[in-house]
Amino acid sequence: MMPNRVWRAAWVIGCMLGTFAVAAEERPRTVKVAAVQCSSDLGEVEANRRKLTALVEQAAANGAKIVVLPEAAVTGYLSQDLKTNWRVPGRPIEKAFSGKDPASFAETVPGPSTDHFCSLARRLGVYVTVPLLEVDRGKEARYFNTVCLASPEGKVVAHYRKLTPWPYPEKSWATPGDRGVQTYDTEYGRVGLAICFDVHTILDKYQPHHIWALLYPIAWVDETHPAEWFWHTLPERVGHYHHWVIGANWSVDHKPVQPEWYGYGFSTIISPEGKVVASAKSLFGSEILYAEIPTQWAGEGAK
C-alpha cells in the first residue's frame, strides 16, 4: 500500500487535473474515525488546549485518522453550570446568564489555536477539527462560532463559520457565518463541516456537494437527556442524505444541580443508512468514540 503522505499527494494532484491515476486497489477502503466527548471551561483557553491535545493524541494512538472535537471546545461555549455566557458589549443577553466579554479570548484564523492543532495534526498524521470562538477584527470586531479542519500536512484546509447560531445563548455574541458550507476532499472521501444548531437546516445545503462524512461538533442543551434526538430523530434525518455523521458533543465534569440542565453526553457516529454505529457510554468527564468505517471508495459514502 502507498504511504499516507504519498496517497494524499496523489489525491490532490488527481483532483487538480480532474483525473485520478492511482489504481482503485490502492485507495483506502476503511478508516478509523473518532469523536471526542469532553468538557471545556469558559475562557480557559490554555487549559482547554492541553486537555484537547491529550485526547487527540490518545485517539491517534488508537489508530484514528479523523478526530472531531466538541463545539467551541478550545474557547468554551458556556460555563458548565450554564450561568455564564459570552457577551459582546451592547448585545442582548438572556436573564439566565451573566456575560463575559470574549474580546480577550477569541482568536483569529489563522491564530494560536489553529497553529497549535495544525502542528499536532502534522505530528500525528491525522485530520482534526479545531472548534473555537473566532474574532474578525475589521472596522468593528465580529465574533463567529467557528470550526476549522487541520490536515496531516499541518494546514488549515477548511474554515467554517456557523451559519445558524442558536439564538438563546448566541445572540449575545455570535455573528451568523458568512463563508457558506465548507468541504474538503480527503483521501478517505469528501467531508463537510457543521456546528450543532446548524443541523436543522444545513443537511439540504450539503446535498449538492455529495459529501461522504459530516464532521459535526456539538454543545447540546436540552430540558431532558436527549436520547430520543441522538439515537432516533437525528439518525432518521441523516438517513435521507446518505452520508456519515461524526458527532462530538460536550460533557460536564459533574452533574449540574442549580440550574439542573441536560444535553451533555450522547456523542454519536451515524452511518449513511441512519444507523447509530457508536454512542458515548458516559455523561461526565472525557470519552472517545471510535468507529472503523468504509471510505467513499468502498461505495458506502455519499451517493
SVG drawing of the C-alpha trace seen along z (x, -y; Angstrom):
<svg xmlns="http://www.w3.org/2000/svg" viewBox="-37 -51 42 55">
<polyline fill="none" stroke="black" stroke-width="0.4" points="0.0,0.0 1.1,-3.6 2.2,-5.6 -0.4,-8.0 1.5,-11.1 2.2,-9.8 -1.5,-8.9 -2.6,-12.4 -0.3,-14.0 -1.6,-11.8 -5.2,-12.6 -4.6,-16.4 -2.9,-16.2 -5.6,-14.0 -8.3,-16.4 -6.4,-19.3 -6.1,-17.5 -9.7,-16.2 -8.4,-12.7 -7.3,-10.0 -4.4,-7.8 -3.9,-5.8 -5.2,-2.3 -8.5,-1.6 -6.9,1.1 -4.6,-1.5 -7.4,-3.6 -8.1,-3.3 -11.1,-1.0 -11.7,-1.8 -10.7,-4.5 -10.9,-4.8 -12.7,-7.9 -13.0,-9.3 -15.5,-11.6 -14.1,-13.2 -16.5,-13.9 -15.2,-16.2 -15.9,-19.3 -14.3,-22.8 -14.1,-25.7 -15.2,-29.1 -12.2,-31.3 -9.6,-28.8 -8.0,-28.5 -4.6,-27.2 -6.1,-24.5 -8.7,-23.5 -6.0,-23.2 -3.9,-20.9 -6.9,-18.7 -7.9,-18.5 -4.3,-17.8 -4.0,-14.8 -7.3,-13.5 -6.3,-13.9 -3.0,-12.1 -4.9,-9.3 -7.3,-9.0 -4.3,-8.9 -2.5,-6.3 -5.6,-4.1 -5.5,-4.4 -7.9,-7.3 -7.2,-9.3 -10.1,-11.8 -10.8,-13.3 -13.7,-15.5 -13.8,-17.8 -16.9,-19.4 -18.3,-22.8 -16.2,-25.8 -14.1,-23.3 -10.9,-25.5 -12.5,-28.6 -15.5,-27.2 -19.2,-27.6 -21.0,-28.2 -19.9,-27.7 -20.6,-24.1 -23.2,-25.4 -24.9,-27.2 -24.8,-30.5 -22.1,-32.4 -22.2,-33.1 -20.1,-35.2 -21.5,-38.7 -20.3,-41.4 -21.0,-44.8 -24.3,-46.2 -25.7,-42.9 -28.8,-41.4 -28.4,-38.5 -30.9,-36.2 -31.6,-36.9 -30.4,-33.4 -26.8,-34.4 -24.2,-36.7 -22.0,-37.9 -18.3,-37.5 -16.6,-39.7 -15.0,-37.4 -12.5,-40.1 -9.6,-38.7 -10.3,-35.1 -11.5,-34.8 -8.8,-34.2 -8.2,-34.9 -7.9,-32.3 -5.1,-31.6 -4.1,-32.2 -2.5,-30.5 -5.0,-27.6 -5.1,-26.8 -1.3,-26.9 -1.2,-24.6 -3.6,-22.0 -2.1,-22.1 1.3,-21.3 -0.4,-18.5 -2.2,-17.1 1.1,-17.1 3.0,-15.3 0.3,-12.7 -0.6,-12.3 -4.4,-13.0 -7.2,-15.3 -8.5,-17.2 -11.3,-19.7 -10.4,-23.0 -13.6,-24.5 -13.2,-27.9 -14.6,-31.5 -13.2,-33.4 -12.8,-37.2 -12.6,-39.1 -11.0,-42.4 -12.3,-44.7 -13.7,-48.2 -15.9,-46.6 -14.9,-43.3 -17.2,-40.4 -17.3,-37.1 -18.1,-33.7 -18.7,-30.2 -16.1,-28.6 -14.6,-25.2 -11.5,-24.6 -10.1,-21.4 -6.4,-20.8 -4.8,-18.3 -1.9,-15.8 0.2,-18.2 -0.3,-20.8 -2.5,-23.1 -6.0,-24.6 -7.9,-23.0 -11.4,-24.1 -12.6,-27.1 -16.3,-27.1 -18.3,-29.7 -21.6,-28.6 -24.4,-29.6 -27.2,-29.5 -26.2,-30.4 -28.6,-29.1 -30.4,-32.3 -30.9,-31.6 -27.2,-31.8 -25.5,-33.1 -27.5,-36.2 -25.2,-37.9 -22.1,-37.4 -22.2,-35.4 -22.5,-36.7 -24.0,-34.3 -21.4,-32.7 -20.5,-34.3 -18.4,-31.6 -21.2,-29.2 -20.7,-25.5 -17.2,-24.1 -15.9,-20.9 -12.6,-19.2 -11.6,-16.2 -9.5,-13.9 -8.0,-10.7 -10.9,-8.9 -13.7,-11.0 -15.2,-14.4 -16.0,-15.9 -18.2,-18.8 -18.3,-20.9 -21.3,-21.9 -21.9,-23.0 -24.7,-21.9 -27.8,-24.0 -26.9,-24.0 -28.2,-20.5 -31.8,-21.8 -31.0,-23.5 -27.6,-22.5 -28.2,-19.0 -30.0,-20.3 -27.2,-22.8 -24.6,-20.0 -26.7,-17.7 -25.4,-19.1 -21.8,-18.7 -22.2,-14.9 -20.2,-14.7 -19.0,-11.3 -19.0,-12.5 -20.2,-15.5 -17.7,-16.4 -20.1,-17.7 -19.0,-19.5 -21.9,-19.8 -22.7,-21.6 -26.3,-20.4 -28.6,-21.9 -31.9,-20.3 -34.7,-20.0 -34.2,-16.3 -31.5,-13.8 -31.6,-13.9 -31.5,-10.2 -34.5,-10.4 -32.8,-13.1 -29.4,-11.4 -30.5,-7.8 -33.6,-8.1 -34.6,-11.6 -31.1,-12.6 -30.2,-9.2 -33.5,-9.1 -32.9,-12.5 -29.4,-11.7 -30.5,-8.6 -32.3,-10.7 -29.0,-12.3 -26.8,-9.2 -23.6,-10.3 -21.8,-9.7 -22.1,-12.0 -19.3,-12.1 -20.9,-13.9 -18.7,-15.0 -20.8,-16.5 -19.6,-18.3 -19.7,-16.8 -19.6,-18.2 -17.3,-17.2 -20.2,-16.8 -23.9,-16.6 -25.4,-20.2 -27.6,-20.9 -28.8,-24.6 -29.9,-25.0 -30.4,-21.4 -29.9,-21.0 -29.3,-18.3 -27.9,-17.8 -24.3,-16.8 -23.1,-13.4 -24.6,-11.2 -21.9,-11.8 -22.8,-9.7 -21.4,-8.3 -24.2,-7.7 -24.0,-5.7 -25.3,-6.8 -28.2,-4.4 -29.2,-6.3 -27.9,-3.7 -26.0,-4.5 -22.7,-2.7 -21.1,-4.2 -22.5,-6.1 -21.0,-7.5 -21.5,-5.4 -20.8,-8.2 -22.2,-11.7 -19.4,-13.1 -15.7,-13.6 -13.9,-12.6 -14.6,-9.7 -13.6,-8.9 -15.9,-7.1 -14.3,-5.1 -15.6,-3.5 -13.9,-1.8 -16.0,-3.0 -15.9,-2.4 -14.3,-5.2 -16.1,-6.8 -14.2,-4.5 -15.8,-1.5 -19.1,-2.6 -20.7,-3.4 -20.4,-7.2 -22.4,-9.9 -24.4,-8.7"/>
</svg>
